[in-house]
Amino acid sequence: MDRNDKQHPQKLSLSKSSRHRCNDWIFSDVPSDITIEISGGTFSLHKFPLVSRSGRIRKLVAEHRDSDISRIELVNLPGGAESFELAAKFSYGINFEITSSNVAQLCCVSDYLEMTEEYAKDNLGSRAEAYLDTIVCKNLEMCVEVLQQCENLLPLADELNIVNRCTDAIASKACAEQIASSFSRLEYSSSGRLHMNKQASKCEGDWWIEDLSVLRIDLYQRVIAAMRCRGVRPESIGVSLVNYAQKFLTKKPSLWTASTQPKVDLIASSVGHEQKLVVETIVSLLPVEKSVVPITFLFGLLRTAVMLDCTVACRLDLERRIGSQLEMATLDDLLVPSFHHTGDTLFDIDTVHRILVNFSQHDDSEDDMEDESGYESDGLQSPSQSALLKVAKLVDNYLAEIAADANLKLTKFMVIAESLPAHARTIHDGLYRAIDIFLKAHQGLSDLEKKKLCKLIDFQKLSQEAGAHAAQNERLPLQSIVQVLYFEQIRLRNALSCSYPDDGHKPMHQSWRISSDALSAAMSPRDNYASLRRENRELKLELTRLRMRLNDLEKDHVFMKKNMERSNSRKFMSSFSKKISKLNLFGHSSSKSSSVSPKYSQITGSRVVGRT
């Protein structure tokens, strides 16, 4: 009642305008004998024209024949006063044009007033239905306009099958346009064969994409679902989804990028609820095909989904889609802000970790499929290996970016670094740089935590520049510095051995240099990977036997460091280098009495040379 009272002044103004409009077309010389009240207007009309066309008004008048009813209120009339005015004009025989902007209203108001063939021949209902089927459903733009009108006529417009007819017509028209554009791109080659012109745009028949962006999300969802059933290209559907999301979500810039508005206030607002519905619906409509939509767009949806607290299923679906094509992402994409506002990390580490897990699982599933099919690549690297290298570089850059955050916990940093398999990084310079930044930003770490962190680095895979920096890095634990110095000595020794042509080692190192930098053309990626795994197992066995030697080496280094501080002479450094060079952690010497097989000796030696 309160709401009606507040709208009372608006009703009076609409009633006056309605009377003024009625005076233009009703019979002014015949006094009115019935008043029709509608929410938003009052019409003074005559019974006879109305009861001759409308079954509903006829029944109401018949029920009050004894009391000579003069006033009728029509509750919840679809389309309000505007729709009733058109129906009243039709009852009076006043000509007006049926268009795509009013045909939905006419179908609904004729159904409400029961203006069917049962009460009058060629009545309003049949006229509107004929126009909808013969004119509107043949034109895509008209169908979209009718769907816009149906937004305020639901659920009656759905019950009258207006929405279904328009969505099916749009899907059929879009599919036909794509088929026609595909035929137009066919051309004959020089050999007389038909082929598709790749230079032509794939979206030539997709001019409807912009038209659909005006629809409300629930009706847009039904149109896209109809298109998928009709066989419209997934690429076209993807472009339409991107266009719709960007047009709708960027109305409020804070909803597409990082927001300064509190998360709770944003979700509680009506705009936030509407945005949440849009994001969840678009994610459910994304095609299953890979790379149909840009990965930057997927990250944009993910940021908005996290901020608006969308359903868990929605966010996990986005993370899975991103993980399947993570090699296409950039560092800016991975920097998902944290919207918790609880003094935690600046970036959402947990979300990125789940994405990396999805990527690793996807990469493993592809490897399993290749093993079952017996496929062997003739190229240097398979697509999955190339993707793994790109993602490894991306992760190292991401670690370097988040390492400076003082609130970042060691466990979260390490879980990101360990999310990729060991063979993903061919060089550990990026990982070393990220760990060095973390050590600089977290100076309160204990020696045990530093050792645990530095175990992630394979110092044998550092470049010469990174190795030189690590050898002088006071932030690294003592054991790590010793390993760096040892591998630098190994690298120097192999470089010197290659410089002597009579030594007989030069051909060996050159041949292994080729195999360590890239896969041999005669060997498949899977065979090469299996060979590397065997080598790694052998190296682990050797390293296990020599842990005690490393402990002794640490003790010697501490002792020598004390002597160095006392003497501070170059002679002492020279003796230290000679002592280091005599140690052999791989369990074999350069003499002919080596207990390890020559084949294994070549492998271990060549791995170092291959990186110099």
CORMO-V111497 format. One record per residue. N is the residue number from 1. RES is the residue in three letters. PHI is phi in radians with two decimals (999 if undefined). Layout:
BEGIN
n=N res=RES phi=PHI
n=N res=RES phi=PHI
END
This chain:
BEGIN
n=1 res=MET phi=999
n=2 res=ASP phi=-1.07
n=3 res=ARG phi=-1.13
n=4 res=ASN phi=-1.15
n=5 res=ASP phi=-1.14
n=6 res=LYS phi=-1.14
n=7 res=GLN phi=-1.56
n=8 res=HIS phi=-1.06
n=9 res=PRO phi=-1.03
n=10 res=GLN phi=-1.15
n=11 res=LYS phi=-1.10
n=12 res=LEU phi=-1.11
n=13 res=SER phi=-1.14
n=14 res=LEU phi=-1.17
n=15 res=SER phi=-1.13
n=16 res=LYS phi=-1.12
n=17 res=SER phi=-1.16
n=18 res=SER phi=-1.14
n=19 res=ARG phi=-1.10
n=20 res=HIS phi=-1.11
n=21 res=ARG phi=-1.18
n=22 res=CYS phi=-1.12
n=23 res=ASN phi=-1.10
n=24 res=ASP phi=-1.37
n=25 res=TRP phi=-2.30
n=26 res=ILE phi=-1.50
n=27 res=PHE phi=-1.30
n=28 res=SER phi=-1.26
n=29 res=ASP phi=-1.47
n=30 res=VAL phi=-1.93
n=31 res=PRO phi=-1.15
n=32 res=SER phi=-1.24
n=33 res=ASP phi=-2.17
n=34 res=ILE phi=-2.65
n=35 res=THR phi=-2.04
n=36 res=ILE phi=-1.78
n=37 res=GLU phi=-1.83
n=38 res=ILE phi=-2.33
n=39 res=SER phi=-1.07
n=40 res=GLY phi=1.97
n=41 res=GLY phi=-3.12
n=42 res=THR phi=-2.31
n=43 res=PHE phi=-2.12
n=44 res=SER phi=-1.71
n=45 res=LEU phi=-2.28
n=46 res=HIS phi=-2.14
n=47 res=LYS phi=-1.19
n=48 res=PHE phi=-1.03
n=49 res=PRO phi=-1.07
n=50 res=LEU phi=-1.32
n=51 res=VAL phi=-1.23
n=52 res=SER phi=-1.31
n=53 res=ARG phi=-2.03
n=54 res=SER phi=-1.82
n=55 res=GLY phi=-1.21
n=56 res=ARG phi=-1.18
n=57 res=ILE phi=-1.15
n=58 res=ARG phi=-1.08
n=59 res=LYS phi=-1.14
n=60 res=LEU phi=-1.14
n=61 res=VAL phi=-1.17
n=62 res=ALA phi=-1.17
n=63 res=GLU phi=-1.16
n=64 res=HIS phi=-2.04
n=65 res=ARG phi=-1.13
n=66 res=ASP phi=-1.20
n=67 res=SER phi=-1.57
n=68 res=ASP phi=0.90
n=69 res=ILE phi=-1.04
n=70 res=SER phi=-2.18
n=71 res=ARG phi=-2.47
n=72 res=ILE phi=-2.25
n=73 res=GLU phi=-1.87
n=74 res=LEU phi=-1.79
n=75 res=VAL phi=-1.58
n=76 res=ASN phi=0.99
n=77 res=LEU phi=-1.23
n=78 res=PRO phi=-1.12
n=79 res=GLY phi=1.57
n=80 res=GLY phi=1.18
n=81 res=ALA phi=-1.10
n=82 res=GLU phi=-1.10
n=83 res=SER phi=-1.18
n=84 res=PHE phi=-1.15
n=85 res=GLU phi=-1.05
n=86 res=LEU phi=-1.14
n=87 res=ALA phi=-1.14
n=88 res=ALA phi=-1.15
n=89 res=LYS phi=-1.04
n=90 res=PHE phi=-1.09
n=91 res=SER phi=-1.15
n=92 res=TYR phi=-1.46
n=93 res=GLY phi=1.43
n=94 res=ILE phi=-1.43
n=95 res=ASN phi=-1.32
n=96 res=PHE phi=-2.61
n=97 res=GLU phi=-1.63
n=98 res=ILE phi=-1.47
n=99 res=THR phi=-2.26
n=100 res=SER phi=-1.18
n=101 res=SER phi=-1.47
n=102 res=ASN phi=-2.25
n=103 res=VAL phi=-1.17
n=104 res=ALA phi=-1.15
n=105 res=GLN phi=-1.08
n=106 res=LEU phi=-1.16
n=107 res=CYS phi=-1.10
n=108 res=CYS phi=-1.29
n=109 res=VAL phi=-1.24
n=110 res=SER phi=-1.19
n=111 res=ASP phi=-1.21
n=112 res=TYR phi=-1.15
n=113 res=LEU phi=-1.49
n=114 res=GLU phi=1.02
n=115 res=MET phi=-1.59
n=116 res=THR phi=-1.97
n=117 res=GLU phi=-1.18
n=118 res=GLU phi=-1.16
n=119 res=TYR phi=-1.86
n=120 res=ALA phi=-2.81
n=121 res=LYS phi=-1.25
n=122 res=ASP phi=0.93
n=123 res=ASN phi=-1.37
n=124 res=LEU phi=-1.10
n=125 res=GLY phi=-1.06
n=126 res=SER phi=-1.20
n=127 res=ARG phi=-1.10
n=128 res=ALA phi=-1.18
n=129 res=GLU phi=-1.12
n=130 res=ALA phi=-1.13
n=131 res=TYR phi=-1.16
n=132 res=LEU phi=-1.12
n=133 res=ASP phi=-1.35
n=134 res=THR phi=-1.58
n=135 res=ILE phi=-1.94
n=136 res=VAL phi=-1.16
n=137 res=CYS phi=-1.21
n=138 res=LYS phi=-1.65
n=139 res=ASN phi=-2.29
n=140 res=LEU phi=-1.19
n=141 res=GLU phi=-1.10
n=142 res=MET phi=-1.13
n=143 res=CYS phi=-1.08
n=144 res=VAL phi=-1.12
n=145 res=GLU phi=-1.15
n=146 res=VAL phi=-1.14
n=147 res=LEU phi=-1.10
n=148 res=GLN phi=-1.07
n=149 res=GLN phi=-1.17
n=150 res=CYS phi=-1.25
n=151 res=GLU phi=-1.00
n=152 res=ASN phi=-1.73
n=153 res=LEU phi=-2.06
n=154 res=LEU phi=-1.38
n=155 res=PRO phi=-1.56
n=156 res=LEU phi=-1.08
n=157 res=ALA phi=-1.09
n=158 res=ASP phi=-1.29
n=159 res=GLU phi=-1.13
n=160 res=LEU phi=-1.46
n=161 res=ASN phi=1.17
n=162 res=ILE phi=-1.24
n=163 res=VAL phi=-1.13
n=164 res=ASN phi=-1.09
n=165 res=ARG phi=-1.13
n=166 res=CYS phi=-1.26
n=167 res=THR phi=-1.12
n=168 res=ASP phi=-1.12
n=169 res=ALA phi=-1.15
n=170 res=ILE phi=-1.12
n=171 res=ALA phi=-1.11
n=172 res=SER phi=-1.13
n=173 res=LYS phi=-1.15
n=174 res=ALA phi=-1.12
n=175 res=CYS phi=-1.13
n=176 res=ALA phi=-1.13
n=177 res=GLU phi=-1.13
n=178 res=GLN phi=-1.18
n=179 res=ILE phi=-1.10
n=180 res=ALA phi=-1.12
n=181 res=SER phi=-1.18
n=182 res=SER phi=-1.16
n=183 res=PHE phi=-1.15
n=184 res=SER phi=-1.21
n=185 res=ARG phi=-1.57
n=186 res=LEU phi=-1.33
n=187 res=GLU phi=-2.62
n=188 res=TYR phi=-1.53
n=189 res=SER phi=-1.45
n=190 res=SER phi=-1.12
n=191 res=SER phi=-1.50
n=192 res=GLY phi=1.59
n=193 res=ARG phi=-1.70
n=194 res=LEU phi=-1.36
n=195 res=HIS phi=-2.60
n=196 res=MET phi=-1.51
n=197 res=ASN phi=-1.31
n=198 res=LYS phi=-1.28
n=199 res=GLN phi=-1.31
n=200 res=ALA phi=-1.25
n=201 res=SER phi=-1.21
n=202 res=LYS phi=-1.30
n=203 res=CYS phi=-1.91
n=204 res=GLU phi=-1.11
n=205 res=GLY phi=-1.65
n=206 res=ASP phi=-1.93
n=207 res=TRP phi=-1.18
n=208 res=TRP phi=-1.34
n=209 res=ILE phi=-1.04
n=210 res=GLU phi=-1.17
n=211 res=ASP phi=-1.12
n=212 res=LEU phi=-1.26
n=213 res=SER phi=-1.24
n=214 res=VAL phi=-1.54
n=215 res=LEU phi=-1.35
n=216 res=ARG phi=-1.24
n=217 res=ILE phi=-1.07
n=218 res=ASP phi=-1.20
n=219 res=LEU phi=-1.31
n=220 res=TYR phi=-1.07
n=221 res=GLN phi=-1.05
n=222 res=ARG phi=-1.21
n=223 res=VAL phi=-1.17
n=224 res=ILE phi=-1.11
n=225 res=ALA phi=-1.08
n=226 res=ALA phi=-1.16
n=227 res=MET phi=-1.14
n=228 res=ARG phi=-1.12
n=229 res=CYS phi=-1.20
n=230 res=ARG phi=-1.41
n=231 res=GLY phi=1.67
n=232 res=VAL phi=-1.13
n=233 res=ARG phi=-0.98
n=234 res=PRO phi=-1.04
n=235 res=GLU phi=-1.08
n=236 res=SER phi=-1.20
n=237 res=ILE phi=-1.13
n=238 res=GLY phi=-1.09
n=239 res=VAL phi=-1.09
n=240 res=SER phi=-1.11
n=241 res=LEU phi=-1.12
n=242 res=VAL phi=-1.10
n=243 res=ASN phi=-1.10
n=244 res=TYR phi=-1.17
n=245 res=ALA phi=-1.13
n=246 res=GLN phi=-1.16
n=247 res=LYS phi=-1.24
n=248 res=PHE phi=-1.55
n=249 res=LEU phi=-1.31
n=250 res=THR phi=-1.46
n=251 res=LYS phi=-1.08
n=252 res=LYS phi=-2.01
n=253 res=PRO phi=-0.97
n=254 res=SER phi=-1.19
n=255 res=LEU phi=-1.54
n=256 res=TRP phi=-1.80
n=257 res=THR phi=-2.05
n=258 res=ALA phi=-1.07
n=259 res=SER phi=-1.89
n=260 res=THR phi=-1.62
n=261 res=GLN phi=-1.33
n=262 res=PRO phi=-0.98
n=263 res=LYS phi=-1.08
n=264 res=VAL phi=-1.12
n=265 res=ASP phi=-1.12
n=266 res=LEU phi=-1.17
n=267 res=ILE phi=-1.21
n=268 res=ALA phi=-1.23
n=269 res=SER phi=-1.23
n=270 res=SER phi=-1.15
n=271 res=VAL phi=-1.13
n=272 res=GLY phi=-1.10
n=273 res=HIS phi=-1.12
n=274 res=GLU phi=-1.16
n=275 res=GLN phi=-1.11
n=276 res=LYS phi=-1.05
n=277 res=LEU phi=-1.09
n=278 res=VAL phi=-1.13
n=279 res=VAL phi=-1.09
n=280 res=GLU phi=-1.11
n=281 res=THR phi=-1.21
n=282 res=ILE phi=-1.11
n=283 res=VAL phi=-1.09
n=284 res=SER phi=-1.20
n=285 res=LEU phi=-1.65
n=286 res=LEU phi=-1.06
n=287 res=PRO phi=-1.09
n=288 res=VAL phi=-1.35
n=289 res=GLU phi=-1.17
n=290 res=LYS phi=-1.34
n=291 res=SER phi=1.14
n=292 res=VAL phi=-1.31
n=293 res=VAL phi=-2.05
n=294 res=PRO phi=-1.09
n=295 res=ILE phi=-1.20
n=296 res=THR phi=-1.09
n=297 res=PHE phi=-1.14
n=298 res=LEU phi=-1.11
n=299 res=PHE phi=-1.14
n=300 res=GLY phi=-1.10
n=301 res=LEU phi=-1.11
n=302 res=LEU phi=-1.13
n=303 res=ARG phi=-1.04
n=304 res=THR phi=-1.17
n=305 res=ALA phi=-1.14
n=306 res=VAL phi=-1.18
n=307 res=MET phi=-1.18
n=308 res=LEU phi=-1.51
n=309 res=ASP phi=1.02
n=310 res=CYS phi=-1.18
n=311 res=THR phi=-1.07
n=312 res=VAL phi=-1.08
n=313 res=ALA phi=-1.07
n=314 res=CYS phi=-1.11
n=315 res=ARG phi=-1.20
n=316 res=LEU phi=-1.15
n=317 res=ASP phi=-1.12
n=318 res=LEU phi=-1.12
n=319 res=GLU phi=-1.10
n=320 res=ARG phi=-1.18
n=321 res=ARG phi=-1.14
n=322 res=ILE phi=-1.16
n=323 res=GLY phi=-1.08
n=324 res=SER phi=-1.28
n=325 res=GLN phi=-2.40
n=326 res=LEU phi=-1.12
n=327 res=GLU phi=-1.12
n=328 res=MET phi=-1.56
n=329 res=ALA phi=-1.40
n=330 res=THR phi=-2.04
n=331 res=LEU phi=-1.11
n=332 res=ASP phi=-1.07
n=333 res=ASP phi=-1.13
n=334 res=LEU phi=-1.25
n=335 res=LEU phi=-1.38
n=336 res=VAL phi=-1.42
n=337 res=PRO phi=-1.17
n=338 res=SER phi=-1.60
n=339 res=PHE phi=-1.82
n=340 res=HIS phi=-1.40
n=341 res=HIS phi=0.94
n=342 res=THR phi=-2.07
n=343 res=GLY phi=1.31
n=344 res=ASP phi=-1.49
n=345 res=THR phi=-1.16
n=346 res=LEU phi=-1.22
n=347 res=PHE phi=-2.06
n=348 res=ASP phi=-1.41
n=349 res=ILE phi=-1.25
n=350 res=ASP phi=-1.11
n=351 res=THR phi=-1.10
n=352 res=VAL phi=-1.11
n=353 res=HIS phi=-1.13
n=354 res=ARG phi=-1.11
n=355 res=ILE phi=-1.11
n=356 res=LEU phi=-1.15
n=357 res=VAL phi=-1.11
n=358 res=ASN phi=-1.08
n=359 res=PHE phi=-1.12
n=360 res=SER phi=-1.11
n=361 res=GLN phi=-1.14
n=362 res=HIS phi=-1.16
n=363 res=ASP phi=-1.14
n=364 res=ASP phi=-1.16
n=365 res=SER phi=-1.15
n=366 res=GLU phi=-1.17
n=367 res=ASP phi=-1.11
n=368 res=ASP phi=-1.13
n=369 res=MET phi=-1.13
n=370 res=GLU phi=-1.18
n=371 res=ASP phi=-1.15
n=372 res=GLU phi=-1.23
n=373 res=SER phi=-1.45
n=374 res=GLY phi=1.26
n=375 res=TYR phi=-1.33
n=376 res=GLU phi=-2.28
n=377 res=SER phi=-1.50
n=378 res=ASP phi=-1.55
n=379 res=GLY phi=-1.41
n=380 res=LEU phi=-1.28
n=381 res=GLN phi=-2.49
n=382 res=SER phi=-1.36
n=383 res=PRO phi=-0.99
n=384 res=SER phi=-1.18
n=385 res=GLN phi=-1.17
n=386 res=SER phi=-1.10
n=387 res=ALA phi=-1.13
n=388 res=LEU phi=-1.12
n=389 res=LEU phi=-1.13
n=390 res=LYS phi=-1.15
n=391 res=VAL phi=-1.18
n=392 res=ALA phi=-1.07
n=393 res=LYS phi=-1.14
n=394 res=LEU phi=-1.11
n=395 res=VAL phi=-1.15
n=396 res=ASP phi=-1.09
n=397 res=ASN phi=-1.15
n=398 res=TYR phi=-1.15
n=399 res=LEU phi=-1.08
n=400 res=ALA phi=-1.14
n=401 res=GLU phi=-1.29
n=402 res=ILE phi=-1.54
n=403 res=ALA phi=-1.13
n=404 res=ALA phi=-1.33
n=405 res=ASP phi=-1.27
n=406 res=ALA phi=-1.17
n=407 res=ASN phi=-1.50
n=408 res=LEU phi=-1.27
n=409 res=LYS phi=-1.38
n=410 res=LEU phi=-1.08
n=411 res=THR phi=-1.11
n=412 res=LYS phi=-1.21
n=413 res=PHE phi=-1.11
n=414 res=MET phi=-1.23
n=415 res=VAL phi=-1.19
n=416 res=ILE phi=-1.25
n=417 res=ALA phi=-1.14
n=418 res=GLU phi=-1.61
n=419 res=SER phi=-1.26
n=420 res=LEU phi=-1.81
n=421 res=PRO phi=-1.15
n=422 res=ALA phi=-1.11
n=423 res=HIS phi=-1.41
n=424 res=ALA phi=-1.27
n=425 res=ARG phi=-1.83
n=426 res=THR phi=-1.46
n=427 res=ILE phi=-2.46
n=428 res=HIS phi=-1.86
n=429 res=ASP phi=-1.11
n=430 res=GLY phi=-1.13
n=431 res=LEU phi=-1.15
n=432 res=TYR phi=-1.10
n=433 res=ARG phi=-1.10
n=434 res=ALA phi=-1.13
n=435 res=ILE phi=-1.16
n=436 res=ASP phi=-1.11
n=437 res=ILE phi=-1.13
n=438 res=PHE phi=-1.13
n=439 res=LEU phi=-1.12
n=440 res=LYS phi=-1.22
n=441 res=ALA phi=-1.44
n=442 res=HIS phi=-2.18
n=443 res=GLN phi=-1.31
n=444 res=GLY phi=-1.52
n=445 res=LEU phi=-1.18
n=446 res=SER phi=-1.38
n=447 res=ASP phi=-1.08
n=448 res=LEU phi=-1.13
n=449 res=GLU phi=-1.18
n=450 res=LYS phi=-1.12
n=451 res=LYS phi=-1.10
n=452 res=LYS phi=-1.07
n=453 res=LEU phi=-1.23
n=454 res=CYS phi=-1.31
n=455 res=LYS phi=-1.13
n=456 res=LEU phi=-1.20
n=457 res=ILE phi=-1.59
n=458 res=ASP phi=-1.66
n=459 res=PHE phi=-1.14
n=460 res=GLN phi=-1.28
n=461 res=LYS phi=-1.75
n=462 res=LEU phi=-1.47
n=463 res=SER phi=-1.26
n=464 res=GLN phi=-1.12
n=465 res=GLU phi=-1.19
n=466 res=ALA phi=-1.15
n=467 res=GLY phi=-1.12
n=468 res=ALA phi=-1.13
n=469 res=HIS phi=-1.19
n=470 res=ALA phi=-1.16
n=471 res=ALA phi=-1.14
n=472 res=GLN phi=-1.93
n=473 res=ASN phi=-1.50
n=474 res=GLU phi=-1.27
n=475 res=ARG phi=-1.33
n=476 res=LEU phi=-1.35
n=477 res=PRO phi=-1.18
n=478 res=LEU phi=-1.05
n=479 res=GLN phi=-1.06
n=480 res=SER phi=-1.17
n=481 res=ILE phi=-1.11
n=482 res=VAL phi=-1.09
n=483 res=GLN phi=-1.10
n=484 res=VAL phi=-1.07
n=485 res=LEU phi=-1.09
n=486 res=TYR phi=-1.14
n=487 res=PHE phi=-1.19
n=488 res=GLU phi=-1.15
n=489 res=GLN phi=-1.13
n=490 res=ILE phi=-1.06
n=491 res=ARG phi=-1.13
n=492 res=LEU phi=-1.14
n=493 res=ARG phi=-1.11
n=494 res=ASN phi=-1.20
n=495 res=ALA phi=-1.14
n=496 res=LEU phi=-1.22
n=497 res=SER phi=-1.17
n=498 res=CYS phi=-1.31
n=499 res=SER phi=-1.39
n=500 res=TYR phi=-1.79
n=501 res=PRO phi=-1.22
n=502 res=ASP phi=-1.46
n=503 res=ASP phi=-1.31
n=504 res=GLY phi=1.48
n=505 res=HIS phi=-1.69
n=506 res=LYS phi=-1.08
n=507 res=PRO phi=-1.03
n=508 res=MET phi=-1.09
n=509 res=HIS phi=-1.19
n=510 res=GLN phi=-1.15
n=511 res=SER phi=-1.17
n=512 res=TRP phi=-1.34
n=513 res=ARG phi=-1.09
n=514 res=ILE phi=-1.13
n=515 res=SER phi=-1.27
n=516 res=SER phi=-1.45
n=517 res=ASP phi=-1.42
n=518 res=ALA phi=-2.63
n=519 res=LEU phi=-1.26
n=520 res=SER phi=-1.19
n=521 res=ALA phi=-1.14
n=522 res=ALA phi=-1.55
n=523 res=MET phi=-2.05
n=524 res=SER phi=-1.30
n=525 res=PRO phi=-1.03
n=526 res=ARG phi=-1.20
n=527 res=ASP phi=-1.13
n=528 res=ASN phi=-1.14
n=529 res=TYR phi=-1.12
n=530 res=ALA phi=-1.12
n=531 res=SER phi=-1.12
n=532 res=LEU phi=-1.12
n=533 res=ARG phi=-1.10
n=534 res=ARG phi=-1.10
n=535 res=GLU phi=-1.07
n=536 res=ASN phi=-1.10
n=537 res=ARG phi=-1.09
n=538 res=GLU phi=-1.14
n=539 res=LEU phi=-1.14
n=540 res=LYS phi=-1.10
n=541 res=LEU phi=-1.11
n=542 res=GLU phi=-1.14
n=543 res=LEU phi=-1.16
n=544 res=THR phi=-1.13
n=545 res=ARG phi=-1.19
n=546 res=LEU phi=-1.86
n=547 res=ARG phi=-1.11
n=548 res=MET phi=-1.10
n=549 res=ARG phi=-1.15
n=550 res=LEU phi=-1.13
n=551 res=ASN phi=-1.09
n=552 res=ASP phi=-1.11
n=553 res=LEU phi=-1.11
n=554 res=GLU phi=-1.10
n=555 res=LYS phi=-1.08
n=556 res=ASP phi=-1.09
n=557 res=HIS phi=-1.17
n=558 res=VAL phi=-1.09
n=559 res=PHE phi=-1.08
n=560 res=MET phi=-1.20
n=561 res=LYS phi=-1.13
n=562 res=LYS phi=-1.11
n=563 res=ASN phi=-1.14
n=564 res=MET phi=-1.14
n=565 res=GLU phi=-1.12
n=566 res=ARG phi=-1.35
n=567 res=SER phi=-1.51
n=568 res=ASN phi=0.89
n=569 res=SER phi=-2.15
n=570 res=ARG phi=-1.20
n=571 res=LYS phi=-1.11
n=572 res=PHE phi=-1.19
n=573 res=MET phi=-1.10
n=574 res=SER phi=-1.13
n=575 res=SER phi=-1.15
n=576 res=PHE phi=-1.12
n=577 res=SER phi=-1.12
n=578 res=LYS phi=-1.12
n=579 res=LYS phi=-1.21
n=580 res=ILE phi=-1.15
n=581 res=SER phi=-1.18
n=582 res=LYS phi=-1.33
n=583 res=LEU phi=-1.29
n=584 res=ASN phi=-2.42
n=585 res=LEU phi=-1.39
n=586 res=PHE phi=-1.56
n=587 res=GLY phi=1.40
n=588 res=HIS phi=-2.54
n=589 res=SER phi=-1.89
n=590 res=SER phi=-1.43
n=591 res=SER phi=-1.39
n=592 res=LYS phi=-1.32
n=593 res=SER phi=-1.59
n=594 res=SER phi=-1.17
n=595 res=SER phi=-1.49
n=596 res=VAL phi=-1.64
n=597 res=SER phi=-1.12
n=598 res=PRO phi=-1.04
n=599 res=LYS phi=-1.08
n=600 res=TYR phi=-1.19
n=601 res=SER phi=-1.11
n=602 res=GLN phi=-1.12
n=603 res=ILE phi=-1.12
n=604 res=THR phi=-1.16
n=605 res=GLY phi=-1.27
n=606 res=SER phi=-1.25
n=607 res=ARG phi=-1.11
n=608 res=VAL phi=-1.31
n=609 res=VAL phi=-1.11
n=610 res=GLY phi=-1.11
n=611 res=ARG phi=-1.79
n=612 res=THR phi=-1.45
END
